[in-house]
Amino acid sequence: MISKRLMVVLAHPDDESFPIGGTLAKVAAEDGEVMLVTATRGEAGIPGLSPDEAGRVRERELRAACDVLGVRQLCILGYRDGTLETV
C-alpha cells in the first residue's frame, strides 16, 4: 500500500539530487510513490559539449539518480535548456 505520493516539478537534471534528494529518497524508502517531472534535459549544462550531447549525458545521469533515489516515474517535458523563461 502506498503511504504517500509526491510529485516534484523541476527545471533541470541534477535539481532532484542536490536540494531535495534526501527527501525524495526518504519518501520512497517509506513505501511512498515519487514522480519527477523535469522540464529540460540540461542541454546547456556541460561546457565543451554540443547541446544534444550534453542533453544525452545529463538524461542518463538523471535516470541513474532516479534509480538511486527511488523515483518510480520520470517525465521529461523536452523544453530546451536556457529557454524556459520564453515559454
GROMACS elastic network, one bead per residue, 0.5 to 0.9 nm:
[ bonds ]
;  ai    aj funct       b0    kb
    1    31     6  0.75047   500
    1    32     6  0.86729   500
    2     5     6  0.72879   500
    2    30     6  0.88459   500
    2    31     6  0.57839   500
    2    32     6  0.54082   500
    2    33     6  0.65030   500
    3    27     6  0.88315   500
    3    30     6  0.74759   500
    3    31     6  0.60578   500
    3    32     6  0.53158   500
    3    33     6  0.78729   500
    4    27     6  0.71441   500
    4    28     6  0.86217   500
    4    30     6  0.82660   500
    4    31     6  0.73649   500
    4    33     6  0.61935   500
    4    34     6  0.83567   500
    5    27     6  0.81605   500
    5    28     6  0.89925   500
    5    32     6  0.56580   500
    5    34     6  0.59996   500
    5    35     6  0.79693   500
    6    24     6  0.80905   500
    6    27     6  0.77838   500
    6    32     6  0.74895   500
    6    33     6  0.62164   500
    6    35     6  0.62199   500
    6    36     6  0.84070   500
    7    33     6  0.83903   500
    7    34     6  0.59043   500
    7    36     6  0.57790   500
    7    37     6  0.74235   500
    8    16     6  0.83217   500
    8    24     6  0.89007   500
    8    34     6  0.78473   500
    8    35     6  0.63879   500
    8    37     6  0.60666   500
    8    38     6  0.83069   500
    9    35     6  0.86995   500
    9    36     6  0.61009   500
    9    38     6  0.58777   500
    9    39     6  0.75977   500
   10    13     6  0.80373   500
   10    15     6  0.65357   500
   10    16     6  0.73103   500
   10    36     6  0.77377   500
   10    37     6  0.62709   500
   10    39     6  0.63287   500
   10    40     6  0.86069   500
   11    15     6  0.72415   500
   11    37     6  0.83671   500
   11    38     6  0.54291   500
   11    40     6  0.59671   500
   11    41     6  0.86522   500
   11    42     6  0.83306   500
   11    81     6  0.82029   500
   11    84     6  0.81215   500
   12    15     6  0.57113   500
   12    16     6  0.81757   500
   12    38     6  0.59524   500
   12    39     6  0.63920   500
   12    40     6  0.54017   500
   12    41     6  0.63317   500
   12    42     6  0.53638   500
   12    45     6  0.89278   500
   12    58     6  0.89388   500
   12    81     6  0.75551   500
   13    16     6  0.68347   500
   13    17     6  0.83664   500
   13    38     6  0.68544   500
   13    39     6  0.86999   500
   13    40     6  0.72722   500
   13    41     6  0.62192   500
   13    42     6  0.58469   500
   13    58     6  0.62796   500
   13    59     6  0.68757   500
   13    61     6  0.76563   500
   13    62     6  0.54552   500
   14    17     6  0.51898   500
   14    18     6  0.65705   500
   14    19     6  0.89644   500
   14    42     6  0.87321   500
   14    58     6  0.81336   500
   14    61     6  0.79708   500
   14    62     6  0.65328   500
   14    65     6  0.80268   500
   15    18     6  0.58884   500
   15    19     6  0.65572   500
   15    20     6  0.77181   500
   15    21     6  0.83945   500
   15    38     6  0.87936   500
   16    19     6  0.66982   500
   16    20     6  0.58551   500
   16    21     6  0.55208   500
   16    24     6  0.80130   500
   16    36     6  0.80546   500
   16    38     6  0.88504   500
   16    62     6  0.83525   500
   16    65     6  0.81167   500
   16    66     6  0.83820   500
   16    69     6  0.89856   500
   17    20     6  0.60370   500
   17    22     6  0.77163   500
   17    24     6  0.86349   500
   17    62     6  0.88490   500
   17    65     6  0.70967   500
   17    66     6  0.87830   500
   17    69     6  0.81822   500
   18    21     6  0.58332   500
   18    22     6  0.84015   500
   19    22     6  0.81108   500
   19    23     6  0.89088   500
   20    23     6  0.53463   500
   20    24     6  0.64211   500
   20    25     6  0.87842   500
   21    24     6  0.51705   500
   21    25     6  0.61574   500
   21    26     6  0.85287   500
   21    65     6  0.89627   500
   21    69     6  0.68154   500
   22    25     6  0.51798   500
   22    26     6  0.60342   500
   22    27     6  0.86532   500
   22    69     6  0.79509   500
   23    26     6  0.50700   500
   23    27     6  0.62088   500
   23    28     6  0.85683   500
   24    27     6  0.53520   500
   24    28     6  0.62032   500
   24    29     6  0.85671   500
   24    34     6  0.67839   500
   24    69     6  0.62890   500
   24    70     6  0.73904   500
   24    71     6  0.73349   500
   25    28     6  0.51035   500
   25    29     6  0.59493   500
   25    30     6  0.85637   500
   25    34     6  0.86589   500
   25    68     6  0.79133   500
   25    70     6  0.59018   500
   25    71     6  0.77948   500
   26    29     6  0.50586   500
   26    30     6  0.62091   500
   26    31     6  0.89438   500
   26    32     6  0.84021   500
   26    69     6  0.83650   500
   26    70     6  0.88387   500
   27    30     6  0.52004   500
   27    31     6  0.67876   500
   27    32     6  0.50223   500
   27    33     6  0.72593   500
   27    34     6  0.72000   500
   27    70     6  0.85784   500
   28    31     6  0.53871   500
   28    33     6  0.59122   500
   28    34     6  0.62086   500
   28    69     6  0.72952   500
   28    70     6  0.53425   500
   28    71     6  0.69089   500
   28    72     6  0.83878   500
   29    32     6  0.68608   500
   29    69     6  0.86648   500
   29    70     6  0.72890   500
   30    33     6  0.89743   500
   33    70     6  0.84015   500
   33    71     6  0.72995   500
   33    72     6  0.64739   500
   33    73     6  0.84941   500
   34    70     6  0.72061   500
   34    72     6  0.56904   500
   34    73     6  0.68406   500
   34    74     6  0.89251   500
   35    71     6  0.58163   500
   35    72     6  0.59179   500
   35    74     6  0.59343   500
   35    75     6  0.79249   500
   36    66     6  0.83294   500
   36    71     6  0.68624   500
   36    72     6  0.82133   500
   36    73     6  0.62569   500
   36    75     6  0.62749   500
   36    76     6  0.83751   500
   37    73     6  0.84053   500
   37    74     6  0.59593   500
   37    76     6  0.58715   500
   37    77     6  0.72100   500
   38    41     6  0.74968   500
   38    74     6  0.77221   500
   38    75     6  0.63007   500
   38    77     6  0.62303   500
   38    78     6  0.81925   500
   39    42     6  0.88079   500
   39    75     6  0.83794   500
   39    76     6  0.58107   500
   39    78     6  0.60571   500
   39    79     6  0.56703   500
   39    80     6  0.81767   500
   39    81     6  0.81654   500
   39    84     6  0.81545   500
   40    43     6  0.74281   500
   40    55     6  0.83326   500
   40    76     6  0.64872   500
   40    77     6  0.63480   500
   40    78     6  0.52137   500
   40    80     6  0.57227   500
   40    81     6  0.53888   500
   40    82     6  0.87301   500
   40    84     6  0.85373   500
   41    44     6  0.86878   500
   41    45     6  0.89978   500
   41    54     6  0.81958   500
   41    56     6  0.74309   500
   41    57     6  0.88092   500
   41    58     6  0.63019   500
   41    59     6  0.56521   500
   41    62     6  0.85298   500
   41    76     6  0.71228   500
   41    77     6  0.84642   500
   41    78     6  0.66232   500
   41    79     6  0.76212   500
   41    80     6  0.72975   500
   41    81     6  0.67768   500
   42    45     6  0.53676   500
   42    46     6  0.83129   500
   42    51     6  0.81858   500
   42    54     6  0.69311   500
   42    55     6  0.53693   500
   42    56     6  0.86978   500
   42    57     6  0.88564   500
   42    58     6  0.60703   500
   42    59     6  0.75904   500
   42    80     6  0.76944   500
   42    81     6  0.53379   500
   42    82     6  0.84325   500
   43    46     6  0.74087   500
   43    49     6  0.88644   500
   43    50     6  0.77900   500
   43    52     6  0.62468   500
   43    53     6  0.75338   500
   43    54     6  0.50026   500
   43    56     6  0.79527   500
   43    57     6  0.88290   500
   43    58     6  0.75513   500
   43    80     6  0.68491   500
   43    81     6  0.53670   500
   43    82     6  0.81795   500
   44    47     6  0.75085   500
   44    49     6  0.86801   500
   44    50     6  0.82609   500
   44    51     6  0.58189   500
   44    54     6  0.68974   500
   44    55     6  0.76778   500
   44    80     6  0.84696   500
   44    81     6  0.57165   500
   44    82     6  0.67295   500
   45    49     6  0.87317   500
   45    51     6  0.81211   500
   45    54     6  0.65331   500
   45    55     6  0.79566   500
   45    58     6  0.78722   500
   45    81     6  0.81625   500
   46    49     6  0.58774   500
   46    50     6  0.81964   500
   46    51     6  0.81117   500
   46    53     6  0.88103   500
   46    54     6  0.56721   500
   46    55     6  0.86900   500
   46    57     6  0.88708   500
   46    58     6  0.85425   500
   47    50     6  0.81388   500
   47    54     6  0.83745   500
   48    54     6  0.88238   500
   49    52     6  0.79642   500
   49    53     6  0.58895   500
   49    54     6  0.56559   500
   50    53     6  0.52115   500
   50    54     6  0.60673   500
   50    55     6  0.84528   500
   51    54     6  0.51144   500
   51    55     6  0.59712   500
   51    56     6  0.86444   500
   51    80     6  0.89501   500
   51    81     6  0.86132   500
   52    55     6  0.50709   500
   52    56     6  0.63149   500
   52    57     6  0.87807   500
   53    56     6  0.52166   500
   53    57     6  0.63366   500
   53    58     6  0.86387   500
   54    57     6  0.51505   500
   54    58     6  0.60084   500
   54    59     6  0.84015   500
   55    58     6  0.51850   500
   55    59     6  0.59350   500
   55    60     6  0.85759   500
   55    81     6  0.87553   500
   56    59     6  0.51862   500
   56    60     6  0.63046   500
   56    61     6  0.87106   500
   57    60     6  0.52641   500
   57    61     6  0.63219   500
   57    62     6  0.86571   500
   58    62     6  0.60116   500
   58    63     6  0.86197   500
   59    63     6  0.61801   500
   59    64     6  0.85812   500
   59    76     6  0.89039   500
   60    63     6  0.52097   500
   60    64     6  0.62484   500
   60    65     6  0.86383   500
   61    64     6  0.51105   500
   61    65     6  0.61367   500
   61    66     6  0.86394   500
   62    65     6  0.50572   500
   62    66     6  0.61987   500
   62    67     6  0.87329   500
   63    66     6  0.50633   500
   63    67     6  0.63901   500
   63    68     6  0.88488   500
   63    74     6  0.79033   500
   64    67     6  0.51406   500
   64    68     6  0.64329   500
   64    69     6  0.86944   500
   65    68     6  0.50989   500
   65    69     6  0.60050   500
   65    70     6  0.84114   500
   65    71     6  0.83905   500
   66    69     6  0.50770   500
   66    70     6  0.58519   500
   66    72     6  0.75704   500
   66    73     6  0.83724   500
   66    74     6  0.76817   500
   67    70     6  0.53179   500
   67    71     6  0.62619   500
   67    72     6  0.79516   500
   68    71     6  0.78417   500
   71    74     6  0.71403   500
   76    79     6  0.83520   500
   78    81     6  0.87285   500
   79    82     6  0.87710   500
   79    83     6  0.73045   500
   79    84     6  0.70135   500
   79    87     6  0.85250   500
   80    83     6  0.57226   500
   80    84     6  0.72992   500
   81    84     6  0.68779   500
   82    85     6  0.76519   500
   82    86     6  0.89427   500
   83    86     6  0.55565   500
   83    87     6  0.68838   500
   84    87     6  0.52747   500
